[in-house]
Each structure stands twice: as C-alpha cells, then as structure tokens.
Amino acid sequence: MNKIDNRLKGKDLITVGIYTAIYTASVFLVGMFNAIPIFYPIFMFLGPVLTGIPMTLYYIKIEKFGMLTISGIILSAFWYISGYTWISVACILPASILADVFLKVIGHKKFKAIMISYIFFSMGLLAGPANLWFAGAGYWDGIRDSMGEQYAEQLAKFMPLWFLPVSIVLIALGSVCGALLGRKMMNKHFKKAGIA
C-alpha cells in the first residue's frame, strides 16, 4: 500500500510543472539585471532570496520523493535548449537530486529539511556562471558577439574563477534568507501543512 501511495501521480506532476515554471520565470526575471555585469555577482545572493518565496510554496506541496529531481530535469533541458552548455546540466541535475534526497531523509514536514534542501536546489544557479568559468573561449566569443567586447571585459572582471567558492557561500546564505522569508510570508500555509 505504501509503495502505491509513494508513486508520483498526475496531480504531483502538474504541481511540478506549475512550480518549476514559476521558479524559472522568477530566475529569469531577477537574472535580467545581469545585463549589467556588476549585478552578476549580486545575483548569486539575490536570486535564491527572491525565488525563496515561490519555492517555499512548492515545498509545502511536495509530499513525494522525485518531484525536485523532475524539476531539475526540466530546468536542465530548458537551460540547455536556451543555449547553455552541458555544464549547466552538470550543475542543475545533481543539485536537484541532492535536494530531493535531503528532503526525503530529514522529512518533508520539517522546516530544517526544507531549508537544507533549498540550499542544495539553489546551487543549480551556478549553471550560468559555471559556463563562464569552464566552457572555454568559444563561450566567451558568443558573449562578445551578442553583448559586445566591453560587456565581456566587465563580466570577466566581476566573475573571475576565484569567485566560484564565494558564489557557493552567497547562494547558501541567500537560500537561508529566501527560505526564512518564504516561511514568514507563507506562515499560515506552513501551519496548515503541519510543517514545524
């Protein structure tokens, strides 16, 4: 009986689709500011703060293992089709699987589990800058062609390789703030769902 109850059903997949779409739209909305190179490092913190509100709502709806993994598969495909390299998939997919695992192990009804899971899920935001650091000269040529030489120079200045560990810390801090903000704004929903 438990095995049947734990299977993902149509309702779960609809929830995944809706909240993955909301999350994607939120990331791109905040990411639009990256058209100004100095905002790129700021996005590493601000992105998970602002996406924390829709994501906490998503977490309230998650009751089964696999939902975050499916979100990661959808996001990976979307980023790849949008012109990002396999490096984006290598960031997003493991992050979403780890988020799913931690949520399952610690428990869906614990805010601590939601926060830790969200930190891992948000590491998928490294998908963009990871291409800057590891995709090579061809990727930078594409940036120069689309955004201009001056933009590429400024972006290289604000997003050097040594910023990778800093980005991880900023994403983690932003995720904690985003989860706390989401819980504050959705407090009634949390209580209704029985999340402690």
Stockholm file with secondary structure:
# STOCKHOLM 1.0

chainA/1-196         MNKIDNRLKGKDLITVGIYTAIYTASVFLVGMFNAIPIFYPIFMFLGPVLTGIPMTLYYIKIEKFGMLTISGIILSAFWYISGYTWISVACILPASILADVFLKVIGHKKFKAIMISYIFFSMGLLAGPANLWFAGAGYWDGIRDSMGEQYAEQLAKFMPLWFLPVSIVLIALGSVCGALLGRKMMNKHFKKAGIA
#=GR chainA/1-196 SS CHHHHTSCCHHHHHHHHHHHHHHHHHHHHHHGGGGSTTHHHHHHHHHHHHHHHHHHHHHHHCCSTTHHHHHHHHHHHHHHHTTCCHHHHHHHHHHHHHHHHHHHHHCTTCHHHHHHHHHHHHGGGGHHHHHHHHSCHHHHHHHHHHHCHHHHHHHHHHSCTTHHHHHHHHHHHHHHHHHHHHHHHTHHHHHHHTCC
#=GC SS_cons         CHHHHTSCCHHHHHHHHHHHHHHHHHHHHHHGGGGSTTHHHHHHHHHHHHHHHHHHHHHHHCCSTTHHHHHHHHHHHHHHHTTCCHHHHHHHHHHHHHHHHHHHHHCTTCHHHHHHHHHHHHGGGGHHHHHHHHSCHHHHHHHHHHHCHHHHHHHHHHSCTTHHHHHHHHHHHHHHHHHHHHHHHTHHHHHHHTCC
//
